[in-house]
Amino acid sequence: MRISMLMRERQTGYEAVISELEDARKRDYAFSGGSILGSMCTQPHPVAVEAYNRFMETNLGDPLLFPGARSLEEKTLGMICGMLNAPAGAGGQFVSGGTESNIMAMALASRLTGRDEIIIPASAHFSFEKAASLMRLKAVSAPTTDGFLADVSAVRELANERTACIVGVAGTTELGMIDPIAGLAKVAGDNGCMMHVDAAFGGFVIPFMKQMGYEMPDFDFSVPGVTSVSIDPHKMGCSTIPAGVIAVGEGGNLCSIGVDTPYVSTKTQPGLLSTRPGAAAAATYAVMRHLGNAGYRQIVEGCLSNTRYLCERLSEEGFSLPCEPQMNVVGIRFKKPRVVKDALAERKFFVAPLDRVGCIRVVCMPHVKREHLDSFIPVLKTVARGLGEI
């Protein structure tokens, strides 16, 4: 980013600064406006916003000063670990999101195994490439099946004595698919390495789909061999941004990647961030306590209902999907998805391009309403016709 503005010598009036902020914010799009259709984040729940504002100045990195915020982190970690079927000896930490938790998981795996390779599906989030670059690990990409799932047989062929961790995804960034976690974990166990599940998106979806009777595969610590899980409350958890969690099972203590912290009230810290916003933990605690299982089931069912509706409308208009959605993520096939994405953006609809699978992505998040989809589909059809896609 180019630095092009210097601080003024004289003070600027409060009202003038607020006016500048308002002007800048007007240029942003709001989740509630119906334009944002490709994001895996959403408008935070009002109770999360209230909690965030109340704990704005707290720092989880110095819990002696902020014991109340720390207690909310512990309680929230307990709820999340319970939701993920974590064993009694499990632990975790609030982080900034899936990227940080995935990097921490790879650091933990490398430290505990003494190995320097990780195996990731071709559909894995780019944060694993970041982790490999930062820690000089070799990231080995495993192909996916025709159903866009990690190919267990291919992973077995790739695994060796240098493999520190095998990664599976529960809710891929591309299409929201759930990798065969049990099969991948079996390969990890056979090779004496760690098994990490990136459930940044699916972690707040799959448990509630199961509660509602949907047949969903196991993805968490209920699967033998899973050693760590990433989950993002700021996605389907309806918390504020940023809010992520890394959960670690028995035998994978985060302290093993910690460093001494002599200047604050903790002895060691394992995360990338030393200053961690207590407001994120408070917001997540508030929304989880307020909604409970029943509230999340209602939100997830609403998203799934809109997903089914979108798929029906797309079929009626002659569009094709690469696969049936497992969750609330819909891919729409195009020969040139990035060109389609740009054309839609010019018309104030924002989707994600998936070049690897030849699709654009629509995510039916809680802020996406049926009327938004009804407005989007005619525009999509016009764009597709104009580009010769249909």
Secondary structure in CASP SS format (residue, H / E / C, confidence):
PFRMAT SS
TARGET T0000
AUTHOR 0000-0000-0000
METHOD secondary structure of the structure
MODEL  1
M C 1.00
R C 1.00
I C 1.00
S C 1.00
M C 1.00
L C 1.00
M C 1.00
R C 1.00
E C 1.00
R C 1.00
Q C 1.00
T C 1.00
G C 1.00
Y H 1.00
E H 1.00
A H 1.00
V H 1.00
I H 1.00
S H 1.00
E H 1.00
L H 1.00
E H 1.00
D H 1.00
A H 1.00
R H 1.00
K H 1.00
R C 1.00
D C 1.00
Y C 1.00
A C 1.00
F H 1.00
S H 1.00
G H 1.00
G C 1.00
S C 1.00
I E 1.00
L C 1.00
G C 1.00
S C 1.00
M C 1.00
C C 1.00
T C 1.00
Q C 1.00
P C 1.00
H C 1.00
P H 1.00
V H 1.00
A H 1.00
V H 1.00
E H 1.00
A H 1.00
Y H 1.00
N H 1.00
R H 1.00
F C 1.00
M C 1.00
E C 1.00
T C 1.00
N E 1.00
L C 1.00
G C 1.00
D C 1.00
P C 1.00
L C 1.00
L C 1.00
F C 1.00
P H 1.00
G H 1.00
A H 1.00
R H 1.00
S H 1.00
L H 1.00
E H 1.00
E H 1.00
K H 1.00
T H 1.00
L H 1.00
G H 1.00
M H 1.00
I H 1.00
C H 1.00
G H 1.00
M H 1.00
L C 1.00
N C 1.00
A C 1.00
P C 1.00
A C 1.00
G C 1.00
A C 1.00
G E 1.00
G E 1.00
Q E 1.00
F E 1.00
V E 1.00
S C 1.00
G C 1.00
G H 1.00
T H 1.00
E H 1.00
S H 1.00
N H 1.00
I H 1.00
M H 1.00
A H 1.00
M H 1.00
A H 1.00
L H 1.00
A H 1.00
S H 1.00
R H 1.00
L H 1.00
T H 1.00
G C 1.00
R C 1.00
D C 1.00
E E 1.00
I E 1.00
I E 1.00
I E 1.00
P E 1.00
A C 1.00
S C 1.00
A C 1.00
H C 1.00
F C 1.00
S H 1.00
F H 1.00
E H 1.00
K H 1.00
A H 1.00
A H 1.00
S H 1.00
L H 1.00
M H 1.00
R C 1.00
L C 1.00
K E 1.00
A E 1.00
V E 1.00
S E 1.00
A E 1.00
P C 1.00
T E 1.00
T C 1.00
D C 1.00
G C 1.00
F C 1.00
L C 1.00
A E 1.00
D C 1.00
V H 1.00
S H 1.00
A H 1.00
V H 1.00
R H 1.00
E H 1.00
L H 1.00
A C 1.00
N C 1.00
E C 1.00
R C 1.00
T E 1.00
A E 1.00
C E 1.00
I E 1.00
V E 1.00
G E 1.00
V E 1.00
A E 1.00
G C 1.00
T C 1.00
T C 1.00
E C 1.00
L C 1.00
G C 1.00
M C 1.00
I E 1.00
D C 1.00
P C 1.00
I H 1.00
A H 1.00
G H 1.00
L H 1.00
A H 1.00
K H 1.00
V H 1.00
A H 1.00
G H 1.00
D H 1.00
N C 1.00
G C 1.00
C C 1.00
M E 1.00
M E 1.00
H E 1.00
V E 1.00
D E 1.00
A C 1.00
A C 1.00
F C 1.00
G H 1.00
G H 1.00
F H 1.00
V C 1.00
I H 1.00
P H 1.00
F H 1.00
M H 1.00
K H 1.00
Q H 1.00
M C 1.00
G C 1.00
Y C 1.00
E C 1.00
M C 1.00
P C 1.00
D C 1.00
F C 1.00
D C 1.00
F C 1.00
S C 1.00
V C 1.00
P C 1.00
G C 1.00
V C 1.00
T C 1.00
S E 1.00
V E 1.00
S E 1.00
I E 1.00
D C 1.00
P C 1.00
H C 1.00
K C 1.00
M C 1.00
G C 1.00
C C 1.00
S C 1.00
T C 1.00
I C 1.00
P C 1.00
A C 1.00
G E 1.00
V E 1.00
I E 1.00
A E 1.00
V E 1.00
G C 1.00
E C 1.00
G C 1.00
G C 1.00
N C 1.00
L H 1.00
C H 1.00
S H 1.00
I H 1.00
G C 1.00
V E 1.00
D E 1.00
T C 1.00
P C 1.00
Y C 1.00
V C 1.00
S C 1.00
T C 1.00
K C 1.00
T E 1.00
Q E 1.00
P C 1.00
G C 1.00
L C 1.00
L C 1.00
S C 1.00
T C 1.00
R C 1.00
P E 1.00
G H 1.00
A H 1.00
A H 1.00
A H 1.00
A H 1.00
A H 1.00
T H 1.00
Y H 1.00
A H 1.00
V H 1.00
M H 1.00
R H 1.00
H H 1.00
L H 1.00
G H 1.00
N H 1.00
A H 1.00
G H 1.00
Y H 1.00
R H 1.00
Q H 1.00
I H 1.00
V H 1.00
E H 1.00
G H 1.00
C H 1.00
L H 1.00
S H 1.00
N H 1.00
T H 1.00
R H 1.00
Y H 1.00
L H 1.00
C H 1.00
E H 1.00
R H 1.00
L H 1.00
S H 1.00
E H 1.00
E C 1.00
G C 1.00
F C 1.00
S C 1.00
L C 1.00
P C 1.00
C C 1.00
E C 1.00
P C 1.00
Q C 1.00
M C 1.00
N C 1.00
V E 1.00
V E 1.00
G E 1.00
I E 1.00
R E 1.00
F C 1.00
K C 1.00
K C 1.00
P H 1.00
R H 1.00
V H 1.00
V H 1.00
K H 1.00
D H 1.00
A H 1.00
L H 1.00
A H 1.00
E H 1.00
R C 1.00
K C 1.00
F C 1.00
F E 1.00
V C 1.00
A E 1.00
P E 1.00
L E 1.00
D C 1.00
R C 1.00
V C 1.00
G C 1.00
C E 1.00
I E 1.00
R E 1.00
V E 1.00
V E 1.00
C C 1.00
M C 1.00
P C 1.00
H C 1.00
V C 1.00
K C 1.00
R H 1.00
E H 1.00
H H 1.00
L H 1.00
D H 1.00
S H 1.00
F H 1.00
I H 1.00
P H 1.00
V H 1.00
L H 1.00
K H 1.00
T H 1.00
V H 1.00
A H 1.00
R H 1.00
G H 1.00
L C 1.00
G C 1.00
E C 1.00
I C 1.00
END
